[in-house]
Amino acid sequence: MKSDATKQGQGGDAPGPDVDASEIADQVDKLDWRSIARLVLLSRSIDSIEEQRLAPAGKIKLQLSSAGHELAQILLGFALDHPCDAATAYYRSRPLLLASGMTCQEAIAASLACDEGPSAGRDVGVVFNLPRREKATILPASGNVGAQFTPAAGWAQSLNYRRDSLGEDACAGAVAVATGGDGSVATNGFWSALNIATTLNLPLLFFIEDNGYAISVPSDLQTPGGNIASNLNAFKNLRVNEASGTDPLEASQAILSSLQHVRSGRGPCLLRLTVPRLAGHAFTDKQRYKTQQQLDADRTQDPLLKLKHFLAERNIFSKEEFASLEKKVRGEVEDVLGNIEASTTTSTLDPKKHLFYQVNPLQGGLRPAKALPEMGSSEPHGNDIEIDLRQAVQWTLETEMQKNNRILVFGEDVGAYGGIHGVTRSLQENVGGDRVFDTSLSEEGIVGRSIGMAIAGLMPVPELQFRKYADAGHEQMVDAGLVRWRTAGKFAAPMVIRIPVGCGKKGGDPWHSMSGEASYAHMLGWQIAMPSNAVDAVGLLRTALRGDDPTLFLEHRGLLVDARAQKKYPGDDYCLPFGKAAQCIEGDALTIISWGEMIYRCLEAANAFSGAVTVIDLRTLIPWDRECVLESVRQTGRALVVHEDTITAGFAGEILAVIASEAYGSLKAAPQRLCTADCPIPYNVEQMESVVPSVGQIQDEIEKLLNA
C-alpha cells in the first residue's frame, strides 16, 4: 500500500511490500471517526485549559502540550486492539492514553497531582501508566528521554516467548509499540532497542513523532539530515515507513499498514510521522528559537483543522456539527475540572508506600498470573555434597528454571560459552536456548528489556559481566526499581540482576575489580544481596527468584571457586530471608560488621583476639539487619565496619550512623570503619593490596579499638 504522500522503505534484506491496499482502505473506512474526533478535541481542550489557566495560576507545575501530536497518537491507540498489545509512552503521549482508556478525570487529576491520577500524585502529570482497559497496556513511562525503547523490546520478545515456548496462543499477532519524538532517536535506548528488534525479528513498531525540535535543538542535530527514516532505509530486517501525522487518511493508512506488517510476523517496523509542535516544549517555552515563518507553517499543519475538513468531506461530521462537538467537549472538561477542584483536599496517601511489594499488582511479575512459587524452608535440607559459590548459583538457577518456565537467563556470553565466569556453563544445553541466550553488547538493552519482560509476566535474570560495566545500564536500573512506586502499586517489574564484583584472586584493575555496592543502595526499590558462601548464595538467590521485587545479586569474583566459601548443598527448596545477618563468631569486646570476601579477612584477623570479637556477615544490604547489629554492639560496646567498597559515601557510613544514633549509650569507643581507599583498583598487585583492607590492617584496627 502506498498513498502519494506515504513513503515505504524496505530496509536491507527486508521483505518486499506485504500490505494489501484494499484491506487497509477497508480498515480506514471502519474506524470510529466520531470517537476519534471526540478524543482529539478532548486532548486539545485539556491542553488549552492547562496552558491558558492552570499553568499560569501555578496549579500545574509542569505542562507539556500534545497539541499537533493528537491525531497520530489517537489513531495508533485505536489500532492497538489486540488483548496482548502494549506500548511505551513518553511525556507527550496523553492522547495515546486517552485512546487507550484513560478518562478525562484521570488525565486532569494527574496534571493537578491528585490521588485519582494514574500515579496517585507521585509522578509528573504527563508521565503515565495504564494497565489494559479498552486497548493496549501502557507500560509505566519514564521521565528519561529514550528510556522507553528497550522495555518495549522486552515486551515484544516476551510475546514471542509466551507464544512459542509457553504455548500461549493468545499472544499470536500481538505487538509492542515504542513511541518517541525525533530527539529520542539520538539516545542509547533507541539504538539498543533497534539492534534487539532487528536481530531477533521482534514484533515491535517504532512510532516516531517528528516535530522537528527537541526543546530548542533542531532535528538535524539529532540525526544526520534530520530524518531518521531516510538514514535507516538500509538497516537490515527493518521496514521503514514515513507519512504525515496530521493528515487523517495518510496517517491512518501508514499506521494500519505498519501494524499489519509487524503483526504478520515479518519483523519490526519504524514509522516516522511528521507533526507540528504547536506549543513550546513546556509551558514556559515561548519558542523564540523559531522564526515567525516557522510558527505560521506549524499552524497550517494543525491536525485539528485537517480532521475537520476530512470529516466534512466524508459526511461524517459537518463543520457545524464539529463545532458543536468541540463546544460540548470543552464543557465536559470544564465540568470535570470544576468537580476535581471542588472535591480535592490534601492527599491522604502515604508517599512511602509501594516502594517494595505490599499489594498484588495488576500487571507485572509472576504473582498476577498465579505463577509465583511459594517460599521454601529456611532450614537446610540437602546432602553432604560440598559445592563452591559458583556451583551454588549454577544449581539454583537450573533447579528453579526446571520448576518455573517463566525464568529467563540472558546476557553477554551466557549461552554456549557459559558465562565468562563459568556460572552458566551447560545451562543453555540443559534448559534450552529459548531460556538461556546471548544478547548484544548493551547493558542498557539488557536491563531495559528486562523491565518489559517483567511487566509481561516473566522473571528475567540478566547477567552483567562486571560491576563497572553495569554503569551503562544504570538509568534503566533506577527506572526498574521505581516501577511499583511511581504507579502506586499497579505495576511491578521484579527481576534478578547478577553482577560479579570485587577483586579477583590473582589481582585487579580499574575496570573489572570494582565493588561499588554503596551506589546501588541509593537506588530505591532494589533489594541487594552479597553472599559470602555457597549456602547463602543458594538461599538468597532462590528467595529472590521466588520474590516480588527487583534484586541485585552480587557475586564476589574472589569467592566463586574459593575453598573458603564452600559449603554443603542445602537442598532444592532452601530459601534464606533477606535482612537476616549471620553471626560467624562471637566475642564480648568488639563487633565487626562486614560482607562478601571481606568476611574471611575479618575472621582471620579476629583469630588473634580469641573470645573478644564478634563477626557479623550482613549477607544483604537492602534490607540490612539493624537489630542483629545493634544487639551485638550494645553487648560489646565497640564497632568496626569493614568493606571492599571505597570509604567516602560507602555503606559503612550508613551503619555507623545508625549505631551512633541508636546504640550511643552503650559505646565504649567511637565506632570505626576500614574500607578501600578512595581510588580505583590498581592493576599492579602490590598497589592493589595497598588500597584494599588487608588482614594486617584489620588486626591493627581491632587492637586500637580494644585498647580505646
C-alpha positions in Angstrom: 0.0 0.0 0.0 1.2 3.5 -0.9 -0.5 6.8 -1.0 1.2 9.6 -2.9 2.5 11.1 0.4 3.4 7.9 2.1 6.9 6.5 1.7 8.0 3.0 2.3 11.5 1.7 2.7 12.2 -2.0 2.6 15.4 -1.8 4.7 18.4 -4.0 4.0 17.3 -7.6 3.2 13.8 -6.7 4.5 10.9 -8.4 2.7 9.1 -6.7 -0.1 5.8 -5.0 0.0 3.4 -7.1 2.1 0.4 -4.8 2.6 -3.0 -5.3 1.0 -4.1 -1.8 -0.1 -7.8 -2.7 -0.3 -7.7 -4.3 3.1 -6.1 -1.1 4.6 -8.7 1.1 2.9 -11.4 -1.1 4.3 -9.9 -0.7 7.8 -9.7 3.0 7.4 -13.4 3.2 6.5 -14.3 1.1 9.6 -12.5 3.4 12.0 -14.8 5.1 14.5 -14.0 8.5 13.3 -16.6 10.2 15.5 -14.9 8.8 18.6 -11.5 9.7 17.2 -12.7 13.3 16.6 -14.0 13.5 20.2 -10.7 12.3 21.7 -8.7 14.7 19.5 -10.9 17.6 20.7 -10.7 16.3 24.3 -6.9 16.2 24.3 -6.7 19.7 22.7 -9.2 21.1 25.2 -7.3 19.7 28.2 -4.0 21.2 26.8 -5.7 24.6 26.2 -7.2 24.9 29.7 -3.9 23.9 31.2 -2.0 26.4 29.1 -4.5 29.3 29.5 -5.5 28.9 33.1 -4.0 26.2 35.2 -0.3 26.7 34.5 -0.4 30.5 34.7 -2.2 30.1 38.0 0.5 27.8 39.3 -1.9 24.9 39.7 0.2 22.8 37.3 4.0 22.8 37.9 5.0 21.2 34.5 2.7 21.4 31.4 3.9 19.7 28.3 1.4 20.1 25.4 0.5 17.4 22.9 -1.0 20.0 20.5 -0.1 18.8 17.0 0.5 15.2 18.0 -3.0 14.2 18.9 -4.4 12.7 15.7 -1.5 10.3 15.1 -1.4 9.1 18.7 -5.2 8.5 18.9 -5.2 6.7 15.6 -2.4 4.5 17.0 -4.4 3.9 20.2 -7.5 2.8 18.3 -5.4 0.4 16.2 -3.9 -1.4 19.2 -6.8 -3.6 19.7 -5.2 -7.0 20.4 -5.5 -8.1 24.0 -1.8 -8.5 24.3 -0.7 -5.3 22.7 1.4 -2.9 24.7 3.0 0.5 24.2 5.6 2.5 25.9 4.8 6.2 26.2 6.7 9.4 26.8 5.8 12.8 28.2 3.8 14.0 25.2 1.7 10.8 25.0 -1.5 11.9 26.7 -3.6 11.5 23.5 -2.5 7.8 23.3 -3.5 7.3 26.9 -6.9 8.8 26.2 -7.4 6.5 23.2 -6.3 3.5 25.4 -9.0 4.1 28.0 -7.7 6.7 30.4 -10.5 9.0 31.5 -10.7 12.8 31.3 -10.9 12.8 35.1 -7.7 10.8 35.4 -5.9 13.0 32.9 -6.7 16.2 34.7 -6.2 14.6 38.2 -2.7 13.6 37.0 -1.9 17.2 36.0 -3.1 18.5 39.3 -1.2 15.8 41.2 -4.4 14.4 42.7 -4.8 11.0 44.3 -7.1 9.9 41.4 -4.3 10.2 38.8 -2.6 7.1 37.4 0.4 7.7 39.7 -1.6 9.0 42.7 0.3 12.3 42.6 3.7 10.7 42.7 4.9 11.3 39.2 4.9 14.2 36.8 1.3 14.7 35.4 2.2 13.7 31.9 4.3 10.6 32.8 1.6 8.0 32.6 0.9 4.3 33.0 -2.2 2.3 32.3 -3.0 -1.4 32.9 -5.0 -2.8 30.0 -8.6 -1.5 29.7 -10.1 -1.0 26.3 -6.9 -1.1 24.2 -3.2 -1.6 24.8 -1.4 -1.8 28.1 0.7 1.3 28.5 3.9 0.4 30.3 5.0 2.9 33.0 6.5 5.8 31.3 10.0 7.2 32.3 11.0 10.8 32.7 14.2 9.9 31.0 14.2 10.5 27.2 14.9 7.3 25.3 14.3 5.0 28.2 11.0 3.8 26.7 12.5 1.8 23.8 14.2 -1.2 25.4 11.3 -2.1 27.7 9.1 -2.2 24.6 11.7 -4.6 23.0 11.4 -6.7 26.2 7.6 -6.9 25.9 8.0 -7.8 22.2 10.4 -10.6 23.0 8.1 -11.8 25.7 5.3 -12.1 23.2 7.3 -14.5 21.1 8.4 -16.5 24.2 4.9 -16.7 25.6 3.6 -17.8 22.2 6.3 -20.2 21.2 7.6 -21.6 24.5 4.7 -21.3 26.9 2.1 -22.2 24.3 0.0 -19.0 24.9 -1.7 -18.8 21.5 -3.5 -15.6 22.6 -0.2 -13.8 22.1 -0.1 -14.5 18.4 -0.4 -11.4 16.3 0.2 -9.0 19.2 2.7 -6.2 19.0 4.7 -3.8 21.2 5.0 -0.2 20.2 7.7 2.3 21.3 6.7 5.9 20.9 9.1 8.7 20.9 10.0 12.1 19.4 12.7 13.0 17.0 15.1 13.9 19.8 14.8 10.4 21.3 16.3 8.7 18.3 19.7 10.0 19.4 19.7 8.1 22.6 21.4 4.8 23.6 18.0 3.3 24.3 16.7 3.8 20.8 19.8 2.2 19.1 19.9 -0.6 21.6 16.2 -1.4 21.0 16.7 -1.2 17.3 19.5 -3.8 17.4 17.5 -6.1 19.7 14.4 -5.9 17.5 16.2 -6.4 14.2 18.5 -9.2 15.3 15.6 -11.1 16.9 12.9 -10.2 14.4 10.6 -8.9 17.1 7.0 -7.7 16.7 8.0 -4.1 17.5 6.8 -0.8 16.0 9.0 2.2 16.5 6.5 5.1 16.3 8.5 8.3 15.9 6.6 11.6 16.1 9.0 14.1 14.4 8.1 17.7 15.2 11.5 19.0 14.2 12.7 20.0 17.6 13.9 18.5 20.9 13.1 21.5 23.1 15.1 24.1 21.0 17.5 21.8 19.2 16.5 21.1 15.6 16.3 17.5 14.4 19.3 17.8 12.1 21.4 17.9 15.2 19.8 14.7 16.5 20.3 12.6 13.3 22.1 13.4 10.0 19.8 15.3 7.7 17.1 15.4 10.3 15.3 12.3 9.1 15.8 9.0 10.9 13.7 7.1 8.4 16.0 8.1 5.5 19.0 7.1 7.4 17.6 3.7 8.3 16.4 2.7 4.8 19.4 0.3 4.5 19.1 -1.1 8.0 18.6 -4.9 7.7 15.4 -6.6 8.8 13.6 -3.3 9.3 10.6 -2.0 7.4 10.7 1.9 7.3 7.6 3.9 6.6 7.0 7.7 6.5 3.9 9.8 6.4 2.3 13.0 7.6 0.9 12.6 11.1 -1.6 15.4 10.6 -3.4 14.1 7.5 -6.2 11.7 8.7 -6.2 9.5 5.6 -2.4 9.4 5.2 -1.7 8.9 8.9 -4.3 6.1 9.3 -3.1 4.2 6.3 0.5 4.4 7.4 -0.3 3.3 11.0 -2.5 0.4 9.9 -0.1 -0.8 7.2 2.9 -0.6 9.6 1.0 -2.5 12.3 -0.1 -5.1 9.7 3.5 -5.7 8.7 4.5 -6.2 12.4 1.5 -8.4 13.3 2.2 -10.6 10.3 5.5 -11.7 11.9 7.6 -10.1 9.2 9.7 -8.2 11.6 9.9 -4.8 13.2 9.0 -1.5 11.5 9.9 2.1 12.0 7.2 4.6 11.2 8.2 8.3 11.1 5.3 10.7 11.2 5.9 14.4 10.7 3.8 16.5 13.1 3.9 20.2 14.2 4.6 21.2 17.8 2.0 23.9 18.2 3.2 24.9 21.6 6.6 25.1 23.2 8.4 22.2 24.8 6.8 23.2 28.1 4.6 26.0 29.3 7.5 28.4 29.9 8.9 27.8 26.4 7.8 30.6 24.0 9.6 29.1 21.0 11.7 32.2 20.5 14.2 30.0 18.6 11.7 29.6 15.7 11.1 32.3 13.1 7.6 33.7 12.6 7.5 31.9 9.2 8.1 28.6 11.0 5.4 29.3 13.6 3.0 30.2 10.8 3.9 27.0 8.9 3.2 24.9 12.1 -0.3 26.3 12.4 -1.1 25.4 8.8 -0.3 21.8 9.7 -2.7 21.7 12.6 -4.3 18.2 12.6 -7.5 19.5 14.1 -8.1 21.7 11.0 -7.3 18.8 8.7 -9.5 16.4 10.6 -12.4 18.8 10.5 -12.1 19.1 6.7 -11.7 15.3 6.3 -14.8 14.5 8.3 -16.9 17.0 6.4 -15.6 15.6 3.1 -16.7 12.1 4.1 -20.0 13.3 5.5 -19.2 12.1 9.0 -19.4 15.5 10.6 -20.5 18.7 9.1 -18.4 21.7 10.1 -21.3 22.9 12.3 -21.5 19.5 14.0 -17.8 19.5 14.5 -18.0 23.0 16.1 -20.9 21.8 18.3 -18.9 18.7 19.4 -15.9 21.0 20.2 -18.1 23.1 22.4 -19.6 20.1 24.1 -16.2 18.6 24.8 -14.9 21.9 26.2 -17.9 21.9 28.6 -17.2 18.4 29.7 -13.6 19.2 30.5 -14.7 22.3 32.5 -17.2 20.2 34.4 -14.6 17.6 35.3 -12.1 20.3 36.3 -14.7 22.0 38.5 -15.6 18.8 40.2 -11.9 17.9 40.9 -11.2 21.4 42.2 -14.3 21.4 44.4 -13.6 17.9 45.9 -9.8 17.7 46.1 -8.4 18.0 49.6 -4.9 17.4 50.9 -3.7 14.0 49.7 -4.2 11.2 52.3 -1.9 8.7 50.5 1.4 7.7 52.1 4.2 8.5 49.6 6.5 6.0 51.3 4.1 3.1 50.3 4.7 0.8 47.3 8.5 1.0 47.2 8.5 -2.7 47.7 5.8 -5.4 47.5 2.8 -4.7 49.7 -0.2 -5.4 47.5 -0.7 -7.5 44.4 -0.1 -5.5 41.2 -2.5 -5.5 38.3 0.4 -6.1 35.9 3.9 -7.4 36.2 5.8 -10.2 37.7 4.6 -13.7 38.3 2.0 -13.1 41.0 -0.8 -11.7 38.8 -0.5 -14.9 36.6 -0.5 -17.1 39.8 2.8 -18.4 38.7 5.0 -17.4 41.6 6.3 -20.4 43.6 5.9 -20.3 47.3 9.0 -19.7 49.5 10.8 -22.8 50.7 12.2 -23.7 54.1 14.8 -21.6 55.8 16.4 -24.8 57.2 19.0 -26.6 55.1 17.7 -30.0 54.0 20.2 -31.2 51.4 23.0 -33.7 51.4 26.8 -33.9 52.1 27.9 -32.7 48.7 30.3 -29.8 49.0 29.8 -27.0 46.5 31.5 -23.7 45.9 29.8 -20.4 45.3 29.8 -20.7 41.5 28.2 -24.2 41.7 25.7 -22.8 44.2 24.5 -20.2 41.7 24.5 -22.7 38.8 22.5 -25.3 40.7 20.0 -22.8 42.0 19.4 -21.3 38.6 18.9 -24.7 37.0 16.6 -26.2 39.6 14.5 -23.1 39.7 14.3 -22.9 35.9 13.1 -26.5 35.8 10.3 -25.7 38.2 9.4 -22.3 36.7 9.3 -21.9 32.9 8.9 -18.2 33.2 12.5 -17.7 34.3 14.9 -16.5 31.5 18.7 -16.1 31.9 20.5 -13.8 29.4 23.4 -11.5 28.9 26.7 -11.3 27.0 28.3 -14.8 26.6 26.0 -16.6 29.0 24.8 -19.1 26.3 27.2 -21.6 24.6 30.2 -20.0 26.3 28.7 -20.5 29.7 29.5 -17.0 31.0 33.0 -15.5 31.3 33.0 -16.6 35.0 31.6 -20.0 34.1 28.4 -19.6 36.2 26.0 -20.5 33.4 28.1 -23.3 32.0 25.9 -26.1 30.5 22.8 -24.1 31.5 21.7 -23.5 27.9 22.3 -27.1 27.0 20.2 -28.3 29.9 17.4 -25.8 29.9 17.2 -24.6 26.3 18.3 -21.8 24.0 15.0 -20.0 24.3 15.5 -19.6 28.0 19.3 -19.1 28.2 20.5 -16.8 25.5 23.1 -14.3 24.5 22.4 -10.6 23.9 24.0 -7.7 22.1 26.7 -5.8 23.9 24.5 -3.2 25.6 23.7 -3.1 29.3 21.0 -0.5 28.6 19.4 -3.1 26.3 19.9 -6.0 28.8 18.3 -4.2 31.7 15.8 -2.2 29.7 14.4 -5.3 28.0 14.2 -6.9 31.5 11.7 -4.3 32.5 9.4 -5.1 29.6 9.8 -8.9 30.2 9.0 -8.5 33.9 5.9 -6.4 33.2 4.9 -9.0 30.6 4.8 -11.7 33.4 8.2 -13.3 33.1 11.1 -13.5 35.6 14.2 -12.1 33.8 17.6 -13.0 35.3 20.2 -10.9 33.3 23.9 -11.2 33.9 26.1 -8.1 33.7 29.7 -9.2 33.3 31.4 -6.8 35.8 30.3 -4.2 38.2 31.9 -1.3 36.3 30.2 -2.3 33.0 26.9 -2.2 34.8 27.1 1.6 34.9 25.9 1.6 31.3 22.6 0.2 32.4 22.2 2.4 35.5 19.4 4.6 34.1 17.2 1.5 33.4 18.1 0.0 36.8 16.9 3.2 38.5 13.6 3.1 36.5 13.1 -0.6 37.3 13.3 0.0 41.0 10.6 2.7 40.8 8.0 0.9 38.6 6.0 -0.1 41.6 6.2 3.2 43.4 5.5 5.5 40.5 2.4 3.5 39.5 1.1 3.4 43.1 1.4 -0.4 43.1 -0.5 -1.1 39.9 2.7 -2.3 38.0 5.7 -4.3 39.1 8.9 -5.3 37.5 10.7 -8.0 39.6 13.9 -9.3 38.2 17.2 -10.7 39.5 20.3 -9.0 38.1 23.5 -10.9 38.7 26.8 -9.0 38.8 30.3 -10.3 39.6 32.0 -7.7 41.8 35.3 -7.1 43.6 38.9 -8.1 43.2 39.8 -11.4 41.7 42.0 -14.0 43.4 45.0 -13.1 41.2 44.7 -9.3 41.1 42.6 -6.4 39.9 42.3 -3.4 37.7 40.0 -0.3 37.4 37.5 -2.0 35.0 37.0 -5.5 36.4 37.5 -5.2 40.1 35.1 -2.6 41.3 32.9 -3.5 44.3 30.7 -0.3 44.3 27.7 -1.7 46.1 27.0 1.6 48.0 25.8 3.4 44.9 23.2 0.7 44.4 22.0 1.2 48.0 20.8 4.6 46.7 18.7 3.0 44.0 15.3 2.9 45.6 13.1 -0.2 45.3 16.0 -2.6 44.9 17.0 -5.5 47.2 20.8 -6.1 47.4 22.3 -9.5 48.3 26.1 -10.2 48.6 26.6 -13.7 49.8 29.9 -14.8 51.2 29.4 -18.6 50.9 27.7 -21.3 48.9 24.8 -21.9 51.3 23.9 -18.2 51.5 24.2 -17.9 47.7 21.6 -20.8 47.2 19.2 -19.4 49.8 19.3 -15.7 48.8 19.2 -16.4 45.1 16.2 -18.8 45.4 14.4 -16.2 47.6 15.0 -13.6 45.0 13.7 -15.8 42.2 10.6 -16.5 44.1 10.1 -12.9 45.2 8.2 -9.8 44.1 10.9 -7.2 44.0 13.9 -6.4 41.8 17.1 -7.8 43.3 20.8 -7.2 42.7 22.6 -10.4 43.4 26.3 -9.5 43.8 28.8 -12.5 43.3 32.2 -11.8 44.6 34.8 -12.8 42.0 37.3 -13.8 44.6 34.9 -16.3 46.2 33.4 -18.0 43.1 35.7 -21.1 43.3 37.4 -20.3 46.7 37.5 -23.1 49.2 36.7 -20.7 52.0 33.2 -20.2 50.5 32.5 -24.0 50.0 29.6 -25.4 51.9 27.3 -28.4 51.8 24.4 -28.0 49.4 21.3 -27.0 51.4 18.7 -28.5 49.2 16.5 -27.7 46.2 13.9 -25.8 48.3 16.2 -23.8 50.7 15.3 -20.1 50.9 17.1 -17.6 53.1 15.2 -14.4 54.1 16.6 -11.1 53.2 17.6 -8.8 56.1 18.8 -11.6 58.3 22.5 -11.4 59.2 24.7 -14.3 60.3 26.9 -14.2 63.4 30.1 -16.0 62.3 31.9 -15.9 65.6 31.0 -14.4 69.0 33.1 -12.3 71.3 32.5 -9.9 74.1 34.6 -6.8 73.4 34.1 -5.8 69.7 31.6 -6.2 66.9 32.9 -6.3 63.3 30.3 -5.9 60.6 31.2 -7.0 57.0 30.0 -8.9 53.9 31.4 -10.5 50.8 35.0 -11.6 50.6 36.0 -9.2 53.5 34.3 -11.6 55.9 37.2 -14.0 55.6 39.8 -11.3 56.2 37.9 -10.2 59.3 37.7 -13.8 60.6 41.4 -14.4 60.1 42.2 -11.1 61.8 39.9 -11.9 64.7 41.8 -15.2 65.4 44.5 -13.3 67.2 41.9 -12.0 69.7 40.2 -15.2 70.9 36.8 -14.6 72.6 37.0 -10.8 72.1 35.5 -10.3 68.6 32.1 -10.9 67.2 32.0 -11.0 63.3 28.6 -10.4 61.6 28.1 -11.2 58.0 25.2 -8.9 56.8 24.5 -11.0 53.7 22.1 -8.4 52.4 22.5 -4.6 52.4 18.9 -3.8 51.4 17.4 -4.6 53.7 20.1 -4.9 56.3 19.7 -6.5 59.8 19.8 -3.5 62.1 18.5 -5.4 65.1 21.3 -8.0 64.9 24.0 -5.3 64.6 22.6 -3.1 67.4 22.1 -6.0 69.7 25.7 -7.1 69.3 27.1 -3.5 69.6 25.1 -2.9 72.8 26.8 -6.0 74.2 30.3 -5.4 73.1 30.3 -1.6 73.2 32.6 -1.3 70.2 32.0 -1.5 66.4 34.1 -1.7 63.3 32.7 -1.9 59.7 34.9 -3.4 57.0 34.1 -3.4 53.3 35.7 -3.5 49.9 33.8 -0.5 48.5 35.5 2.9 48.8 35.3 4.7 52.1 33.7 8.0 51.2 29.9 7.5 51.0 30.4 3.8 51.4 27.7 1.7 53.2 29.8 1.7 56.4 28.7 5.3 56.9 25.1 4.3 57.0 25.7 1.5 59.5 27.8 3.7 61.8 25.2 6.5 61.7 22.6 4.0 62.9 25.0 2.7 65.6 25.8 6.2 66.8 22.2 7.2 66.9 20.6 4.0 68.4 23.4 2.5 70.5 25.2 5.6 71.7 24.7 4.9 75.4 26.4 1.5 75.1 29.5 2.6 73.2 32.9 2.4 75.0 34.8 3.8 71.9 33.9 5.7 68.8 32.8 3.3 66.1 35.2 3.0 63.2 35.3 1.9 59.5 38.0 0.3 57.4 37.4 0.4 53.7 39.2 0.6 50.4 40.9 3.9 49.7 39.1 6.5 47.6 40.8 5.4 44.4 40.2 2.9 41.6 41.7 -0.6 42.0 45.2 -0.6 40.5 46.4 -3.2 38.0 49.7 -3.6 39.9 49.2 -6.3 42.6 51.3 -4.5 45.2 49.4 -1.3 44.6 46.1 -3.1 44.8 46.9 -4.7 48.1 47.9 -1.3 49.5 44.4 0.2 48.9 42.2 -2.8 49.8 41.8 -3.6 53.6 44.2 -6.4 54.5 44.2 -8.9 57.4 47.0 -6.9 59.0 45.2 -3.6 58.7 42.1 -5.2 60.3 44.1 -6.6 63.1 45.7 -3.2 63.8 42.2 -1.6 63.9 40.9 -4.3 66.2 43.8 -3.7 68.6 43.2 0.1 68.6 39.5 -0.4 69.4 40.1 -2.9 72.1 42.6 -0.6 73.8 40.4 2.5 73.4 
